C-alpha cells in the first residue's frame, strides 16, 4: 500500500516560499468553487423570485386564512399585511397555484438528470475543463432568457428551465473529474468539500440578493435576479478559460515541486482509458451505498433548497427581504461546518488513526442522521420562528458532513471513473428535485398549515434515516476492483524526471 504523504525536499519548499508561489491546485479549487457558487445561484434564485412572481391575492388557497389565525399572535402577524403583501414586489405577476409552482420549480431537474451520465463519460474521455466551463456558460445564457420566457407563457418558462438544467447537468461530473486529477490524496476531502460547498455559498449570495432585487425597480424588479446572475456566469467563464488547465502537467507555470507532490500523492493511473464496467458498478454494494446516500441527501436538501422561501413566507409570514436573508442563514452554517469537517477528515486520514472507510461512514452518519432529528424538532416547534430557524440551521450544519462522507467516496473508490460514478449517483438522486416540489405541493394543496408542512418534514426525516443506515452498513472507501483494472504498477514521476 502506498504511503499517504510524500515529503517535498526542503530546498524546493523554500524556493516556493521565496517567490510567493501560489499553488496551482488552489487556483483550480478557487475558480471551480466560484463556478459552483454561480451555477447554484442561478438554480435557486427562482425559489426566491417565485414569491415575487406569483399573484398571491388570486393564487392563494382559501385555507390560508386558517394559518394566519394559527400563527398571528406568536409572530405579530397583521392580516391587513396580507392584502398589501404584493405591493413591495416589482415585475409582472402570474396566477400559479401551489401545484403549478411545484412543477415549475421541479422542471429544471428534467434537463439536469438527462446530461449527468453523458457528462461523466465525456469528462473522462475528453477532460473536465471545457465541459465544466461550457455547462456553466449554457446555464448563464438561459438564465438571461428566463424573464422573456416567463412573459411568453408557462410552457416557454418550463422549457427554458429544462434547457438550463441540461447545461448544468454536466458540471458536477466534470468538476469531480477535475478533483480526481488535481487533488493529492491527503487533501482530497478539503478540496472536494471547498468546491462543492460553493453550492451553499451560492445559496447564501443568491437568496438575499434575489430578495432585494425582486423588490427594487432595477431592470424591472424580479427579472433583474436572472440578468445579474446570468451576466456574472458569462464573465466567470472567461476567467475559467484563461486560468484553469486540464491536468497539472499541462499547466505552463506550475512549479516542479508541486507537480511532484500531486503526482506522488495520486492514485495509480491506468495504462489506457479504462473501459466502464457497467455490470460491476451496478452490482457493487459500495456503489449502491453511494447512490442511496446521495438520494437521502438530495431529497432533504432539495426540498429545503427550493421550498424554504415558500415555507418562511407561507408559515412564518416573513416579507421577501427577510425571507431571502433567513433562507440563506442555514447555508452559511452548513458551509462552515463542511469546511471544518473536511479538515478534520484529512487530518484523521493523514494520522492513520482511522481507516478511510470509517472516516467516510462517521461523517456521512452525522450528515444524514443529524438533519432527520432536527426536522422532527421543527414539527413540534409550532410557530416559534427563532427556534425553527435555529433547527433548520442546525440541520444543514450537520448535513455539511456529507461532503467528507459519500460525496467524496466516488473518488476514493475509483479516481479514473469519478466522473461516471458521480454522474450515476447524482442523476439518480436528482429525481428528488422533481419529486420533492411535487410532494410539497401535494401536502400543501389544502393550505399552508403547520400540520401540512409537518407531513413534509416527517417524510424527509424518514428518507434521511433509511439512507443513512444503508450507507453505514454497505459503504466502502477503498479502491474497488472494478475501478482499478490495468493499473500502471504504481509508476510515478520521479524528482529527476520532473526537474529535467
C-alpha positions as CSV (number, residue, x, y, z in Angstrom):
1,X,0.0,0.0,0.0
2,X,1.3,3.4,-0.9
3,X,2.0,5.9,1.9
4,X,-0.4,8.8,2.4
5,X,2.2,11.5,2.1
6,X,5.3,12.3,0.1
7,X,7.6,14.8,1.7
8,X,8.8,17.6,-0.7
9,X,12.6,18.4,-0.5
10,X,13.1,21.4,1.7
11,X,15.1,23.3,-0.9
12,X,12.0,23.3,-3.2
13,X,9.7,24.4,-0.4
14,X,12.0,27.2,0.5
15,X,12.2,28.3,-3.2
16,X,8.4,28.4,-3.5
17,X,8.2,30.5,-0.3
18,X,10.8,33.0,-1.5
19,X,8.9,33.6,-4.8
20,X,5.5,33.8,-3.1
21,X,4.3,31.0,-5.3
22,X,0.5,30.3,-5.3
23,X,-0.1,26.6,-5.8
24,X,-2.0,26.0,-9.0
25,X,-4.3,23.3,-7.4
26,X,-5.5,26.2,-5.1
27,X,-6.3,28.3,-8.2
28,X,-8.2,25.4,-9.6
29,X,-10.1,25.0,-6.3
30,X,-11.0,28.7,-6.2
31,X,-12.3,29.0,-9.8
32,X,-14.2,25.7,-9.6
33,X,-15.7,26.9,-6.3
34,X,-16.6,30.2,-7.8
35,X,-18.3,28.4,-10.7
36,X,-20.2,26.3,-8.3
37,X,-21.3,29.4,-6.4
38,X,-22.8,30.9,-9.6
39,X,-24.5,27.8,-11.0
40,X,-26.2,27.2,-7.7
41,X,-27.2,30.9,-7.5
42,X,-28.8,30.5,-11.0
43,X,-30.5,27.3,-9.8
44,X,-32.0,28.7,-6.6
45,X,-32.8,32.3,-7.4
46,X,-36.1,31.2,-8.8
47,X,-37.1,29.9,-5.4
48,X,-37.0,33.5,-4.0
49,X,-38.1,35.2,-7.2
50,X,-41.2,32.9,-7.3
51,X,-42.5,34.7,-4.2
52,X,-42.5,37.9,-6.2
53,X,-43.7,36.4,-9.5
54,X,-46.9,34.8,-8.1
55,X,-50.0,36.8,-7.6
56,X,-50.8,35.7,-4.0
57,X,-54.1,37.5,-3.9
58,X,-55.6,35.4,-6.7
59,X,-53.5,32.3,-6.3
60,X,-53.8,31.8,-2.6
61,X,-55.7,28.9,-1.0
62,X,-58.9,29.6,0.9
63,X,-57.4,27.6,3.8
64,X,-54.6,30.1,4.2
65,X,-56.8,32.3,6.4
66,X,-56.8,29.5,9.0
67,X,-53.0,29.5,9.1
68,X,-53.0,33.3,9.6
69,X,-55.1,32.8,12.8
70,X,-52.9,30.0,13.9
71,X,-49.7,32.0,13.9
72,X,-50.6,35.6,14.2
73,X,-50.3,36.0,18.0
74,X,-46.8,34.4,18.1
75,X,-45.2,36.3,15.3
76,X,-47.2,39.6,15.4
77,X,-48.8,38.9,12.1
78,X,-51.3,41.5,10.9
79,X,-53.9,40.1,8.5
80,X,-54.0,43.5,6.8
81,X,-50.4,43.0,5.7
82,X,-51.6,40.0,3.6
83,X,-53.8,42.3,1.5
84,X,-50.8,44.6,0.8
85,X,-48.2,41.7,0.5
86,X,-47.6,42.2,-3.2
87,X,-47.0,45.9,-3.0
88,X,-43.3,45.5,-2.5
89,X,-42.8,43.3,-5.5
90,X,-41.7,44.6,-8.8
91,X,-42.4,43.0,-12.2
92,X,-45.2,41.0,-13.8
93,X,-47.1,38.5,-11.6
94,X,-48.7,35.2,-12.6
95,X,-51.6,33.2,-11.3
96,X,-49.8,29.9,-10.4
97,X,-51.3,27.8,-7.7
98,X,-49.1,25.6,-5.4
99,X,-49.2,22.6,-7.8
100,X,-48.1,24.7,-10.8
101,X,-45.3,26.3,-8.7
102,X,-44.1,22.8,-7.8
103,X,-44.0,21.8,-11.5
104,X,-42.1,24.9,-12.4
105,X,-39.6,24.6,-9.6
106,X,-39.0,20.9,-10.5
107,X,-38.8,21.4,-14.3
108,X,-35.1,22.3,-14.0
109,X,-34.3,18.8,-12.9
110,X,-35.8,17.1,-16.0
111,X,-32.9,18.5,-18.1
112,X,-30.4,18.3,-15.3
113,X,-30.8,14.5,-14.9
114,X,-30.5,13.8,-18.6
115,X,-27.0,15.1,-19.0
116,X,-25.5,13.7,-15.9
117,X,-24.2,10.4,-17.3
118,X,-23.1,11.9,-20.7
119,X,-21.2,14.5,-18.6
120,X,-19.4,11.8,-16.6
121,X,-18.4,9.8,-19.7
122,X,-17.3,12.8,-21.7
123,X,-15.3,14.2,-18.8
124,X,-13.3,11.0,-18.5
125,X,-12.6,10.8,-22.2
126,X,-12.0,14.5,-23.1
127,X,-11.4,16.2,-19.7
128,X,-13.4,18.4,-17.4
129,X,-12.2,21.9,-18.1
130,X,-14.3,22.7,-21.2
131,X,-17.2,20.6,-20.0
132,X,-17.5,22.3,-16.7
133,X,-16.9,25.8,-18.2
134,X,-19.3,25.2,-21.1
135,X,-22.0,23.8,-18.8
136,X,-21.8,26.9,-16.6
137,X,-21.9,29.2,-19.7
138,X,-25.1,27.5,-21.1
139,X,-26.8,27.8,-17.7
140,X,-25.9,31.5,-17.6
141,X,-27.3,32.2,-21.1
142,X,-30.6,30.6,-20.3
143,X,-30.8,32.4,-17.0
144,X,-30.6,35.6,-19.1
145,X,-33.5,34.4,-21.2
146,X,-35.7,33.5,-18.2
147,X,-37.7,36.7,-17.9
148,X,-38.5,36.6,-21.6
149,X,-39.6,33.0,-21.4
150,X,-41.9,33.7,-18.4
151,X,-43.6,36.5,-20.3
152,X,-44.3,34.1,-23.2
153,X,-46.2,31.7,-21.0
154,X,-45.8,28.8,-18.6
155,X,-44.8,26.3,-21.3
156,X,-41.9,28.6,-22.5
157,X,-40.9,29.2,-19.0
158,X,-40.7,25.5,-18.2
159,X,-38.8,24.8,-21.4
160,X,-36.1,27.3,-20.6
161,X,-35.7,25.9,-17.1
162,X,-35.3,22.4,-18.6
163,X,-32.7,23.7,-21.0
164,X,-30.9,25.4,-18.1
165,X,-30.9,22.1,-16.4
166,X,-29.4,20.4,-19.4
167,X,-26.4,22.8,-19.3
168,X,-25.8,22.5,-15.6
169,X,-26.2,18.7,-15.6
170,X,-22.6,18.1,-17.0
171,X,-20.9,20.4,-14.4
172,X,-20.9,18.1,-11.3
173,X,-19.4,15.0,-13.0
174,X,-16.9,17.2,-14.8
175,X,-15.7,19.0,-11.7
176,X,-15.5,15.7,-9.9
177,X,-13.1,14.5,-12.6
178,X,-11.0,17.7,-12.2
179,X,-10.8,17.0,-8.5
180,X,-9.5,13.4,-9.1
181,X,-6.8,14.8,-11.4
182,X,-5.7,17.8,-9.2
183,X,-6.1,16.7,-5.6
184,X,-3.5,14.8,-3.6
185,X,-5.0,12.0,-1.5
186,X,-4.3,13.7,1.8
187,X,-6.0,16.9,0.6
188,X,-8.9,15.2,-1.2
189,X,-11.6,15.9,1.5
190,X,-10.9,19.6,1.8
191,X,-10.5,20.3,-1.9
192,X,-13.7,18.4,-2.8
193,X,-15.6,20.0,0.1
194,X,-14.5,23.5,-0.7
195,X,-15.5,23.2,-4.3
196,X,-18.9,21.6,-3.6
197,X,-19.8,23.9,-0.8
198,X,-19.8,26.6,-3.4
199,X,-23.4,25.5,-3.7
200,X,-24.1,26.7,-0.1
201,X,-22.3,30.0,-0.8
202,X,-24.4,30.3,-3.9
203,X,-27.5,30.0,-1.8
204,X,-26.1,32.5,0.7
205,X,-25.5,35.0,-2.0
206,X,-28.5,34.3,-4.2
207,X,-31.3,34.3,-1.7
208,X,-30.8,37.7,0.0
209,X,-29.7,39.4,-3.2
210,X,-32.7,37.9,-5.1
211,X,-35.0,39.2,-2.3
212,X,-33.6,42.7,-2.6
213,X,-33.6,42.8,-6.4
214,X,-37.2,41.5,-6.6
215,X,-38.4,44.5,-4.6
216,X,-36.5,47.2,-6.4
217,X,-37.0,48.9,-9.8
218,X,-33.7,47.8,-11.1
219,X,-34.2,46.2,-14.5
220,X,-37.9,45.7,-13.9
221,X,-37.8,44.1,-10.4
222,X,-37.6,40.3,-10.2
223,X,-36.3,39.9,-13.8
224,X,-33.0,41.6,-12.6
225,X,-32.4,38.4,-10.5
226,X,-31.9,36.4,-13.6
227,X,-30.0,39.2,-15.5
228,X,-27.5,39.8,-12.7
229,X,-26.5,36.1,-12.1
230,X,-26.6,35.2,-15.8
231,X,-24.2,38.1,-16.6
232,X,-21.8,37.0,-13.8
233,X,-21.8,33.5,-15.2
234,X,-20.6,34.8,-18.6
235,X,-17.8,36.8,-17.0
236,X,-16.7,33.8,-14.9
237,X,-16.4,31.7,-18.0
238,X,-13.7,34.0,-19.4
239,X,-11.6,33.7,-16.3
240,X,-12.1,29.9,-16.1
241,X,-10.8,29.5,-19.7
242,X,-7.8,31.8,-19.0
243,X,-6.5,30.4,-15.7
244,X,-7.5,26.8,-15.5
245,X,-5.8,23.8,-17.1
246,X,-7.0,20.2,-17.6
247,X,-4.1,18.5,-15.8
248,X,-1.2,19.6,-13.5
249,X,1.3,18.6,-16.2
250,X,-0.3,20.9,-18.7
251,X,-0.1,24.0,-16.6
252,X,2.7,26.2,-18.0
253,X,3.7,27.8,-14.7
254,X,3.2,25.1,-12.1
255,X,6.3,24.5,-10.0
256,X,8.2,21.3,-10.3
257,X,7.8,20.5,-6.6
258,X,4.0,21.0,-6.7
259,X,3.8,18.8,-9.8
260,X,5.8,16.1,-8.0
261,X,3.7,16.4,-4.9
262,X,0.5,16.0,-6.8
263,X,1.8,13.1,-8.9
264,X,3.2,11.2,-6.0
265,X,0.1,11.6,-3.9
266,X,-2.4,10.5,-6.6
267,X,-3.8,7.0,-7.1
268,X,-2.4,4.8,-9.7
269,X,-3.1,5.7,-13.3
270,X,-4.4,3.2,-15.8
271,X,-2.2,2.5,-18.8
272,X,-5.1,3.1,-21.2
273,X,-8.5,4.6,-20.9
274,X,-10.4,2.4,-18.5
275,X,-13.5,0.7,-20.1
276,X,-16.5,1.4,-18.0
277,X,-17.5,-1.9,-16.2
278,X,-21.3,-1.2,-16.1
279,X,-22.2,-4.6,-14.7
280,X,-19.6,-4.5,-11.9
281,X,-20.6,-0.9,-11.0
282,X,-24.3,-1.7,-10.7
283,X,-23.7,-4.9,-8.7
284,X,-21.3,-3.3,-6.3
285,X,-22.8,-2.7,-2.8
286,X,-20.4,0.2,-2.0
287,X,-21.6,1.9,-5.2
288,X,-25.2,1.4,-4.2
289,X,-24.3,2.8,-0.7
290,X,-23.2,6.0,-2.5
291,X,-26.4,6.0,-4.6
292,X,-28.7,5.6,-1.7
293,X,-26.8,8.1,0.5
294,X,-26.9,10.6,-2.4
295,X,-30.7,10.1,-2.7
296,X,-31.2,10.7,1.0
297,X,-29.1,13.9,1.0
298,X,-30.7,15.3,-2.2
299,X,-34.2,14.5,-1.1
300,X,-33.9,16.6,2.0
301,X,-31.5,19.2,0.7
302,X,-33.5,20.0,-2.5
303,X,-36.8,20.2,-0.6
304,X,-35.3,22.7,1.8
305,X,-33.5,24.5,-1.0
306,X,-36.5,25.0,-3.3
307,X,-39.2,25.3,-0.7
308,X,-37.7,27.1,2.2
309,X,-38.7,30.6,0.9
310,X,-42.3,29.4,0.4
311,X,-42.3,27.9,4.0
312,X,-40.9,31.1,5.5
313,X,-43.4,33.2,3.6
314,X,-46.5,31.0,3.9
315,X,-46.0,29.7,7.5
316,X,-43.9,32.3,9.3
317,X,-45.0,35.3,7.1
318,X,-41.6,36.9,6.6
319,X,-41.5,39.5,3.9
320,X,-39.4,38.9,0.8
321,X,-36.3,40.7,2.0
322,X,-36.2,38.9,5.4
323,X,-37.2,35.7,3.5
324,X,-34.1,35.8,1.4
325,X,-31.8,36.6,4.4
326,X,-33.3,33.9,6.6
327,X,-33.3,31.3,3.8
328,X,-29.6,31.9,3.3
329,X,-28.6,31.6,7.0
330,X,-28.7,27.8,7.3
331,X,-26.4,27.5,4.3
332,X,-23.8,29.8,5.9
333,X,-23.7,27.4,8.8
334,X,-23.6,24.4,6.5
335,X,-20.6,25.7,4.6
336,X,-18.6,26.5,7.7
337,X,-19.3,23.0,9.3
338,X,-18.5,21.3,6.0
339,X,-15.1,23.0,5.8
340,X,-14.3,22.1,9.4
341,X,-15.3,18.5,8.9
342,X,-13.2,18.2,5.8
343,X,-10.0,19.4,7.5
344,X,-10.7,17.0,10.4
345,X,-11.3,14.1,7.9
346,X,-8.0,14.9,6.2
347,X,-6.1,15.1,9.4
348,X,-7.5,11.8,10.6
349,X,-6.6,10.2,7.3
350,X,-3.1,11.6,7.5
351,X,-2.6,10.4,11.1
352,X,-3.7,6.8,10.2
353,X,-5.8,6.6,13.4
354,X,-8.9,5.6,11.4
355,X,-9.4,3.8,8.1
356,X,-10.7,5.9,5.3
357,X,-13.9,3.9,5.2
358,X,-14.6,4.5,8.9
359,X,-13.9,8.3,8.4
360,X,-16.4,8.4,5.5
361,X,-19.1,6.4,7.4
362,X,-18.8,8.6,10.6
363,X,-19.0,11.8,8.5
364,X,-21.9,10.5,6.5
365,X,-23.9,9.3,9.5
366,X,-23.6,12.8,11.1
367,X,-24.6,14.3,7.8
368,X,-27.8,12.4,7.5
369,X,-29.0,11.4,10.9
370,X,-28.5,14.9,12.3
371,X,-30.9,16.6,9.9
372,X,-33.5,14.0,10.5
373,X,-33.6,14.7,14.2
374,X,-33.7,18.5,13.6
375,X,-36.6,18.2,11.2
376,X,-38.6,16.2,13.7
377,X,-37.8,19.0,16.2
378,X,-39.3,21.5,13.7
379,X,-42.6,19.6,13.7
380,X,-43.1,20.2,17.4
381,X,-42.0,23.8,17.4
382,X,-45.3,25.4,16.5
383,X,-44.9,29.0,15.3
384,X,-41.8,29.9,17.2
385,X,-39.7,31.3,14.3
386,X,-36.5,31.7,16.3
387,X,-36.5,28.1,17.3
388,X,-37.5,26.9,13.8
389,X,-34.7,28.9,12.1
390,X,-32.2,27.6,14.7
391,X,-33.3,24.0,14.0
392,X,-33.1,24.4,10.2
393,X,-29.7,25.9,10.5
394,X,-28.5,23.1,12.8
395,X,-30.0,20.5,10.3
396,X,-27.9,21.9,7.5
397,X,-24.8,22.3,9.8
398,X,-25.0,18.5,10.4
399,X,-25.6,18.0,6.7
400,X,-22.3,19.6,5.9
401,X,-20.5,16.5,7.0
402,X,-21.7,14.6,3.9
403,X,-19.1,16.3,1.8
404,X,-16.5,14.3,3.7
405,X,-18.8,11.3,3.6
406,X,-20.4,9.8,0.5
407,X,-19.8,12.8,-1.7
408,X,-16.0,12.2,-2.0
409,X,-16.3,8.4,-1.8
410,X,-16.6,8.3,-5.6
411,X,-13.0,9.5,-5.9
412,X,-11.9,7.1,-3.2
413,X,-13.4,4.1,-4.9
414,X,-12.1,4.8,-8.4
415,X,-10.4,8.1,-9.3
416,X,-10.4,7.4,-13.0
417,X,-14.2,6.7,-13.0
418,X,-15.0,9.5,-10.7
419,X,-17.0,11.4,-13.4
420,X,-19.1,8.4,-14.3
421,X,-19.8,7.2,-10.8
422,X,-20.7,10.7,-9.6
423,X,-22.9,11.1,-12.6
424,X,-24.8,7.9,-11.8
425,X,-25.5,8.9,-8.2
426,X,-26.2,12.5,-8.9
427,X,-28.6,11.7,-11.8
428,X,-30.5,9.1,-9.7
429,X,-30.7,11.4,-6.6
430,X,-31.8,14.4,-8.5
431,X,-35.0,12.7,-9.4
432,X,-35.8,14.1,-5.9
433,X,-35.6,17.6,-7.4
434,X,-38.7,16.6,-9.5
435,X,-40.4,14.6,-6.8
436,X,-39.7,16.9,-3.8
437,X,-41.6,20.0,-5.0
438,X,-44.5,17.8,-6.1
439,X,-44.6,16.2,-2.6
440,X,-44.7,19.7,-1.0
441,X,-47.4,20.8,-3.5
442,X,-49.4,17.6,-2.7
443,X,-49.3,18.1,1.1
444,X,-49.8,21.9,1.0
445,X,-52.6,21.8,-1.7
446,X,-55.2,22.3,1.1
447,X,-53.3,25.3,2.6
448,X,-50.1,26.5,4.1
449,X,-50.6,25.0,7.5
450,X,-48.3,23.7,10.2
451,X,-49.9,20.3,10.0
452,X,-49.4,20.0,6.2
453,X,-45.7,21.1,6.5
454,X,-45.2,18.6,9.3
455,X,-46.1,15.8,7.0
456,X,-43.4,17.1,4.6
457,X,-40.8,17.1,7.4
458,X,-41.9,13.6,8.6
459,X,-41.3,12.1,5.1
460,X,-38.0,13.9,4.7
461,X,-36.7,12.7,8.1
462,X,-37.7,9.1,7.3
463,X,-35.8,9.3,4.0
464,X,-32.7,10.7,5.7
465,X,-32.7,7.9,8.3
466,X,-33.2,5.0,5.9
467,X,-30.5,6.2,3.6
468,X,-28.0,6.8,6.4
469,X,-28.4,3.3,7.7
470,X,-27.8,1.8,4.3
471,X,-24.6,3.7,3.8
472,X,-23.3,2.9,7.3
473,X,-23.8,-0.8,6.6
474,X,-22.6,-1.2,3.0
475,X,-20.2,1.6,2.1
476,X,-16.5,1.3,1.4
477,X,-14.0,4.0,0.5
478,X,-11.3,1.5,-0.5
479,X,-10.3,1.3,-4.2
480,X,-12.7,-1.1,-5.9
481,X,-11.7,-4.0,-8.1
482,X,-13.9,-2.7,-10.9
483,X,-12.2,0.7,-10.9
484,X,-8.6,-0.4,-10.6
485,X,-8.0,-2.6,-13.7
486,X,-4.9,-2.2,-15.9
487,X,-3.1,0.0,-13.4
488,X,0.5,1.1,-14.2
489,X,2.1,-0.9,-11.3
490,X,2.3,2.3,-9.3
491,X,4.8,4.0,-11.5
492,X,5.1,7.7,-10.6
493,X,7.1,10.6,-11.8
494,X,10.4,10.9,-10.0
495,X,12.0,14.2,-8.9
496,X,14.7,13.8,-11.5
497,X,12.1,13.4,-14.3
498,X,10.2,16.5,-13.2
499,X,13.4,18.5,-12.9
500,X,14.6,17.6,-16.4
